[in-house]
Amino acid sequence: MQNESVIRRRDLLALIGTIAGSSAMYHAMTSLGFASESAYKGPLRLAGDVKGASVLVLGAGLAGMTAALELRKAGYKVQILEFNSRAGGRNWSIRGGDSFVELGGFKQACQFEPGLYLNPGPWRIPCHHRALLDYCRRLNVSLEPFIQLNHNAYLHATRAFEGKPQRFRSIKADFQGGVAELLAKVSQRGRLEEFVSKEDQEILLQALRDWGALDRDCKYNANLVAAEFRGYAHDPGGGLMRDPLPSNPISLQELLRSRMWRYVRSYARYDFQTTMFQPVGGMDMIGKALAREVGDLIRYNAKVTQIQQNGSGVTVSYVDTANPSAVQQATAGWCICTIPLSILSQLPIDVGGPMKNAIDSLPYLASVKVGLQFKRRFWEEDDAIYGGISYTDLPIQQIAYPNYGFNRGGRGILLGAYMYGGANSFEFTAMTPAERVASAVEFGAAIHPQYKSEFENGVAVAWHRVPFTLGCAGQWTEAARAQNYRNLCQIDGRIALAGEHASQLPWQEGAILSALDATTRLHERVVKT
């Protein structure tokens, strides 16, 4: 009996933490470097005479272009070498007419209708990513809301409720109602007197009634009050239409067994709290805006093959991807390298042991995104889902709905799968692009049966097969960060690293902040020199 009591207490704490423990979750994630608030303090001001110093920037992603923009403003001579034929790096949007080749030689030609797109990399901007938002403002990148939480989206578990998806609002309301009723019973029986005064217990009961939509007897059941949160069996109408009818809640026991409560807290995480944004027209509008500022500095299709330095400067060897037999060289007094460590670890680079160990030690996360075009926006027309995300325990993990073009006819794009880390990512990475798309359609039909008749075409990006990154993002552990992070971020001679891998924040914000930090410290060294 003692063991059962301990388990029940743990279960109760887990239930309470799922709803009310986002603060604790945030602090835990901050200690791991995954939920830090932006340290941005405003536009960079690099004072002092740089005396014509030159800097070679490797990579025209957001970190590289941010560094180049600020360095040129401070008077540096800047050149950028970029592997791709476009700027932006992982800041990338795929549209109809685009094509790309992944490792293994698989070529995908996107057939999306004009105006539709997929963001295979970053796709949302939290409101506290102040540096990225400031650059969007300064570069005239228009933003619109990104809907993370949609109460009308679905939660789906294959072994619960006969495999039928449930609306998020119903699961959330029923979970809160069940927990509130449970706590109300404990409070009414005087089990909380050690922790809450008698007077405060009355206040607590009232709070639980409101929060959990409980009736006068502190029960959570089918009534019109609960229906205002979980939804109705028959919605209120007008005139002589039938009276509203409350829907039947799911019991707490069923919810616990379904494990759907795991998804409820995802929306409460600091990184995903409203308000969130996306650029109008695609995430690559940010990369394109930066390229308008520094595009004249970029040499495209330049594949770096070696990085050397001595006491007076840096020499980088590279080849044109169209003519890889002819090795060329670029030189500068200093270098800011934003090449992902998954690539950089394979290149000869003249840095000391501590930085080289840090470069070689960081693995990259596997991630897969699948974009699917459908003949019509059935998720809006049939299911009244406008933006947001549905979650499932199927391998596709998520289905995300477009946050633009609401309530219009015609075709639409769904993010039909988004796998981030874990076995599902590796399984889909091992498939051909056509197999990934077919699997996403097959699995997605369990949530939206319309898939089968409405699907037209799709594209699938597996980040471990993307030649310029070989992975989605650096996968720091607490131990690895303690051992290698500072060594990675130190300036080694005349070389500094920047990018999301050199940040405490593995988002676009982290890439920009790392570039600003590296640029500032390099500038201080140049001025002193």
C-alpha positions in Angstrom: 0.0 0.0 0.0 2.9 2.3 0.7 4.2 2.0 -2.8 0.8 2.8 -4.3 0.6 5.9 -2.1 3.9 7.1 -3.4 2.9 6.5 -7.0 -0.3 8.4 -6.6 1.4 11.4 -5.1 3.9 11.4 -8.0 1.0 11.1 -10.5 -0.7 14.0 -8.8 2.4 16.2 -8.9 2.8 15.3 -12.6 -0.8 16.3 -13.3 -0.4 19.6 -11.6 3.0 20.3 -13.2 1.6 19.6 -16.7 -0.9 22.5 -16.3 0.7 24.8 -13.9 4.4 24.0 -14.0 5.6 25.9 -17.0 7.7 28.2 -14.8 9.6 25.2 -13.4 9.9 23.8 -16.9 11.3 27.0 -18.1 14.0 27.2 -15.4 15.0 23.6 -16.1 15.3 24.3 -19.8 17.2 27.5 -19.1 19.8 25.5 -17.2 20.3 23.4 -20.4 20.5 26.5 -22.6 17.2 25.9 -24.5 14.9 28.6 -23.2 17.0 31.6 -22.5 15.5 35.0 -23.2 17.2 37.1 -25.8 20.2 39.1 -24.6 19.7 41.7 -27.3 20.3 45.3 -26.2 19.7 47.2 -29.4 21.6 47.9 -32.6 25.3 47.3 -32.6 27.7 50.2 -32.3 31.3 49.4 -33.2 33.4 52.5 -32.4 37.0 53.1 -33.2 39.3 53.2 -36.2 39.6 49.8 -38.0 42.3 51.2 -40.3 41.0 49.3 -43.4 41.0 45.9 -41.7 39.5 43.1 -43.8 37.2 40.2 -42.7 36.3 37.0 -44.5 32.9 35.7 -43.6 32.2 32.0 -44.3 28.5 31.4 -44.9 25.7 33.6 -46.0 23.1 32.4 -43.5 21.6 34.8 -41.0 24.7 34.8 -38.7 27.1 35.4 -41.6 25.1 38.2 -43.2 24.4 39.9 -39.9 28.1 39.9 -39.2 28.9 41.2 -42.7 26.3 44.0 -42.4 27.6 45.3 -39.1 31.3 44.9 -40.1 30.8 46.9 -43.3 29.0 49.6 -41.4 32.0 49.9 -39.1 34.4 50.4 -42.0 35.7 46.9 -42.6 36.4 45.4 -46.0 34.2 42.3 -46.1 33.8 39.3 -48.4 31.4 36.4 -47.9 31.8 32.9 -49.3 28.6 30.9 -49.6 28.2 27.3 -50.6 24.7 27.6 -52.1 23.5 29.6 -55.1 21.2 31.6 -52.7 21.6 33.4 -49.4 19.9 32.5 -46.1 21.1 29.0 -45.2 18.5 27.3 -43.1 16.4 30.4 -43.5 14.8 28.8 -46.5 11.3 28.6 -48.2 10.4 26.2 -51.0 8.0 27.3 -53.7 6.7 26.0 -56.9 9.4 25.8 -59.5 12.2 25.4 -57.0 14.4 22.3 -57.1 17.0 20.8 -54.8 19.2 17.7 -54.5 19.9 15.9 -51.3 22.6 13.4 -50.5 22.1 10.2 -52.4 21.3 12.2 -55.6 17.6 12.4 -55.1 16.3 15.6 -56.8 13.0 17.1 -55.9 11.2 19.6 -58.1 8.5 21.5 -56.2 5.1 21.7 -57.9 3.3 24.0 -55.4 0.8 26.4 -56.8 2.1 30.0 -57.0 1.7 31.8 -53.6 2.0 28.6 -51.6 5.3 27.6 -49.8 6.9 25.4 -47.2 9.4 26.6 -44.6 11.6 23.4 -44.2 13.8 25.1 -41.6 12.7 27.8 -39.1 9.0 28.7 -39.4 8.1 30.8 -36.3 9.5 33.7 -34.4 8.7 34.1 -30.6 7.8 37.5 -29.3 10.9 37.6 -27.1 13.4 37.1 -29.9 14.2 40.8 -29.9 17.2 40.8 -32.2 15.5 39.0 -35.0 12.4 41.2 -34.6 14.5 44.3 -34.7 16.3 43.3 -37.9 12.9 42.6 -39.4 11.8 46.1 -38.5 15.0 47.7 -39.7 15.0 45.7 -43.0 11.2 46.2 -43.7 10.3 42.6 -43.4 6.5 42.4 -42.9 5.3 40.1 -40.2 2.0 38.3 -39.5 0.8 36.2 -36.6 1.9 32.6 -36.4 -0.8 30.5 -34.6 0.9 28.0 -32.3 -2.2 27.2 -30.2 -5.5 26.5 -31.9 -8.1 25.1 -29.6 -9.9 23.6 -32.5 -6.9 21.6 -33.7 -6.6 17.9 -33.0 -4.8 15.7 -30.5 -4.6 12.1 -31.7 -3.5 8.8 -30.0 -3.7 5.6 -32.0 -4.7 3.5 -28.9 -7.2 5.9 -27.4 -10.8 6.7 -28.3 -10.8 4.1 -31.1 -8.1 6.1 -32.9 -10.4 9.1 -33.4 -8.8 12.5 -33.0 -10.0 14.8 -30.3 -10.2 18.6 -30.3 -7.5 20.2 -28.2 -10.1 22.3 -26.3 -11.9 19.2 -25.2 -8.8 17.5 -23.9 -7.5 20.6 -22.2 -10.9 21.4 -20.5 -11.5 17.8 -19.4 -8.0 17.5 -18.0 -8.3 20.7 -16.1 -11.8 19.7 -14.9 -10.6 16.3 -13.8 -7.6 17.7 -11.9 -9.8 20.5 -10.4 -12.4 18.0 -9.2 -9.7 15.8 -7.7 -8.1 18.7 -5.8 -11.5 20.0 -4.7 -12.2 16.6 -3.1 -8.9 16.6 -1.3 -9.5 20.2 0.0 -13.0 19.4 1.1 -11.8 16.5 3.2 -9.3 18.7 5.1 -6.3 17.1 3.5 -4.6 20.4 2.6 -4.8 22.0 6.1 -1.0 21.5 6.5 -0.4 23.6 3.4 -3.3 25.9 3.0 -5.2 27.8 5.8 -8.9 27.2 6.2 -9.7 30.7 4.8 -7.5 30.1 1.8 -9.1 26.7 1.2 -12.4 28.4 0.5 -10.6 30.7 -2.0 -8.9 27.7 -3.5 -12.3 25.9 -3.9 -13.7 28.9 -5.7 -10.6 29.1 -8.0 -10.9 25.4 -8.8 -14.6 25.8 -9.6 -13.8 28.5 -12.1 -10.6 27.0 -13.5 -12.1 23.5 -13.9 -15.6 24.5 -14.8 -17.0 22.6 -11.8 -20.6 22.6 -10.8 -21.9 23.7 -7.3 -21.0 20.3 -5.9 -17.4 20.6 -7.3 -18.1 18.0 -9.9 -16.9 18.1 -13.5 -19.6 16.8 -15.7 -21.7 17.5 -18.8 -23.4 20.9 -18.4 -23.6 24.2 -20.2 -20.8 25.7 -18.1 -18.3 23.0 -19.0 -19.5 23.2 -22.7 -18.3 26.8 -22.8 -14.8 25.4 -22.5 -14.9 21.9 -24.1 -17.5 22.6 -26.8 -21.1 21.6 -27.3 -22.8 18.5 -28.7 -25.2 21.1 -30.4 -24.0 24.7 -30.5 -26.4 27.5 -29.5 -28.4 28.7 -32.4 -30.9 31.4 -33.2 -34.7 31.8 -33.4 -36.5 28.4 -33.0 -33.4 26.3 -33.5 -32.9 23.5 -31.0 -31.5 24.3 -27.6 -27.8 24.0 -27.0 -26.7 20.6 -25.8 -23.6 20.1 -23.7 -21.0 17.5 -24.9 -19.9 14.6 -22.7 -16.5 15.0 -21.0 -13.8 12.4 -21.1 -13.0 10.9 -17.7 -9.7 11.7 -16.0 -8.9 8.0 -16.0 -9.3 7.8 -19.8 -7.2 10.9 -20.3 -4.4 9.5 -18.2 -4.3 6.3 -20.1 -4.5 8.1 -23.5 -1.4 10.2 -22.4 -2.8 13.0 -24.4 -2.1 15.3 -21.5 1.5 15.3 -22.7 0.6 17.6 -25.5 -1.2 20.2 -23.4 1.9 21.6 -21.9 3.7 22.1 -25.2 1.8 25.3 -25.8 2.7 26.6 -22.3 6.5 26.4 -22.9 8.3 29.7 -22.9 9.5 29.3 -26.5 6.0 28.7 -27.8 3.8 31.1 -25.9 1.8 33.7 -27.8 2.4 36.0 -29.5 4.5 34.4 -32.3 5.2 35.7 -35.8 6.1 34.7 -39.3 7.3 36.8 -42.3 4.6 37.5 -44.8 5.3 35.4 -47.9 7.8 32.9 -46.3 10.6 32.7 -43.7 13.2 33.4 -46.4 12.0 37.0 -46.7 14.4 37.7 -43.8 17.4 36.1 -45.7 16.4 38.0 -48.8 16.2 41.3 -47.0 19.7 40.8 -45.5 21.0 39.8 -49.0 19.7 43.0 -50.4 22.0 44.8 -48.0 25.1 42.6 -48.4 24.5 40.7 -51.6 27.3 42.5 -53.4 29.7 41.0 -50.9 28.7 37.4 -51.5 30.4 34.9 -53.7 27.9 32.1 -54.3 28.6 28.4 -55.1 31.8 28.6 -53.2 32.6 25.4 -51.3 35.2 25.9 -48.6 37.9 23.2 -48.6 40.5 24.5 -46.1 41.0 27.3 -43.6 44.5 28.5 -42.7 45.8 31.3 -40.5 49.0 32.8 -39.4 50.0 35.9 -37.4 49.0 38.3 -40.1 45.8 36.9 -41.6 43.6 34.1 -42.8 43.6 32.2 -46.1 40.6 30.2 -47.2 40.7 27.7 -50.0 37.5 27.0 -51.9 36.2 25.6 -55.2 33.3 26.7 -57.4 30.7 24.0 -57.2 30.3 24.1 -60.9 34.1 23.6 -61.4 35.4 21.7 -58.3 38.8 20.9 -59.9 40.0 24.5 -59.8 41.0 25.5 -56.2 40.8 29.3 -55.5 41.8 31.3 -52.4 40.5 34.2 -50.5 42.5 36.1 -47.9 41.7 38.6 -45.2 43.1 39.9 -41.9 40.3 38.1 -39.9 37.7 35.5 -40.4 34.2 34.9 -38.9 33.2 31.3 -39.8 29.5 30.4 -39.6 29.8 27.0 -41.3 27.8 24.4 -39.4 30.0 22.2 -37.2 28.7 19.1 -39.0 30.6 20.4 -42.1 33.4 22.3 -40.4 34.5 19.2 -38.5 35.4 17.6 -41.9 37.6 20.5 -43.1 41.3 21.2 -42.4 41.3 24.3 -40.1 44.2 25.9 -38.3 42.8 26.3 -34.8 44.1 25.1 -31.4 43.2 21.9 -29.7 40.4 23.3 -27.5 38.4 24.8 -30.3 39.1 21.8 -32.6 37.8 19.4 -29.9 34.7 21.6 -29.6 34.1 21.6 -33.3 34.5 17.8 -33.6 32.4 16.9 -30.6 29.0 18.4 -31.4 26.4 16.1 -33.1 23.5 17.5 -35.1 19.8 16.7 -34.6 17.9 14.7 -37.2 14.8 16.5 -38.5 12.3 15.9 -41.3 9.6 18.2 -42.7 7.1 17.2 -45.4 5.0 19.7 -47.2 1.7 18.5 -48.9 -0.4 20.4 -51.4 -4.2 19.6 -51.4 -6.9 20.5 -53.9 -8.8 22.5 -51.3 -8.4 23.8 -47.8 -10.5 21.1 -46.2 -9.1 21.7 -42.8 -10.9 25.1 -42.8 -13.9 24.1 -44.9 -14.7 20.8 -43.2 -13.0 21.0 -39.7 -12.9 24.8 -39.0 -9.2 24.7 -38.2 -7.5 28.0 -39.1 -3.8 27.8 -38.4 -2.2 26.0 -35.4 -0.9 22.5 -35.0 -2.4 19.1 -34.4 -0.3 16.5 -32.5 -0.3 12.7 -32.9 1.7 9.7 -31.6 2.0 8.5 -35.2 5.5 8.9 -36.7 4.6 12.2 -38.4 4.2 13.7 -34.9 2.7 17.0 -36.1 0.4 18.5 -38.7 0.6 22.2 -39.0 -1.9 24.4 -40.8 -1.0 27.5 -42.9 -1.3 30.9 -41.1 -2.0 32.8 -44.3 -4.8 32.9 -46.9 -7.5 32.1 -44.4 -11.0 31.4 -45.6 -10.3 31.5 -49.3 -11.0 28.8 -51.8 -8.5 26.8 -53.8 -5.4 24.8 -53.0 -3.5 24.9 -49.7 -0.3 23.5 -48.1 -0.1 21.5 -44.9 3.0 20.8 -43.0 2.1 17.1 -43.1 5.0 15.9 -40.9 7.5 17.5 -38.6 9.9 15.2 -36.8 12.5 16.7 -34.6 15.0 14.2 -33.1 14.2 10.6 -32.2 13.8 7.4 -34.1 11.0 8.7 -36.4 13.4 11.3 -37.8 16.0 8.7 -38.7 13.4 6.4 -40.1 12.1 9.0 -42.5 15.6 10.2 -43.3 16.4 6.7 -44.6 13.4 6.8 -47.0 13.4 8.3 -50.5 11.7 11.7 -50.8 8.7 10.0 -52.5 8.4 7.4 -49.7 8.4 10.2 -47.1 5.6 12.0 -48.9 3.6 8.8 -49.3 4.0 7.9 -45.7 3.0 11.4 -44.5 -0.2 11.1 -46.6 -0.9 7.6 -45.3 -0.4 8.5 -41.6 -2.1 11.9 -41.9 -5.3 10.2 -43.2 -5.8 8.9 -39.7 -6.4 12.5 -38.5 -7.9 13.9 -41.8 -9.6 11.3 -44.0 -9.8 13.9 -46.7 -6.1 13.3 -47.4 -6.8 10.4 -49.7 -9.0 12.2 -52.2 -7.6 15.8 -51.9 -3.8 15.2 -52.0 -1.9 16.5 -55.1 1.9 16.7 -54.5 4.5 17.2 -51.9 8.2 17.8 -51.0 10.1 16.3 -48.1 13.3 17.7 -46.5 15.4 15.4 -44.3 18.0 17.7 -42.8 20.7 15.0 -42.4 20.7 14.7 -46.2 20.9 18.4 -46.8 24.5 19.0 -48.2 25.1 22.4 -46.6 24.3 21.4 -43.0 24.1 17.5 -42.7 21.6 18.0 -39.8 19.1 20.4 -38.3 20.8 22.1 -35.4 23.6 21.4 -32.9 22.6 19.0 -30.2 24.2 20.3 -27.1 24.0 18.4 -23.8 24.6 20.0 -20.4 27.8 18.1 -20.0 29.1 18.9 -23.6 28.2 22.6 -23.1 30.1 22.7 -19.8 33.2 21.1 -21.4 33.3 22.7 -24.9 31.0 25.7 -25.3 33.4 28.4 -24.1 36.3 27.0 -26.1 34.0 27.0 -29.2 33.2 30.7 -28.8 36.6 32.0 -28.0 38.5 33.8 -30.8 41.3 31.5 -31.9 44.1 33.7 -33.3 42.3 35.5 -36.1 39.3 33.1 -36.4 35.9 33.5 -34.6 32.9 31.2 -35.0 29.3 32.2 -35.1 25.9 30.5 -35.7 23.2 28.8 -33.7 25.7 26.2 -32.6 27.7 29.0 -30.9 24.7 30.2 -28.9 22.6 29.3 -25.9 19.5 29.6 -28.0 19.2 27.2 -31.0 16.9 29.4 -33.0 17.5 32.1 -35.6 17.8 34.5 -32.7 20.7 32.5 -31.3 22.5 32.7 -34.7 22.1 36.5 -34.8 23.1 37.0 -31.2 26.2 34.8 -31.7 27.2 36.9 -34.8 26.8 40.1 -32.9 28.8 38.8 -30.0 31.6 37.4 -32.2 31.6 40.7 -34.2 31.9 42.8 -31.1 34.8 40.8 -29.6 36.6 40.6 -32.9 36.3 44.4 -33.4 37.6 45.0 -29.9 40.7 43.0 -30.8 41.2 44.7 -34.1 41.0 48.2 -32.6 43.5 47.2 -29.8 45.8 45.6 -32.4 
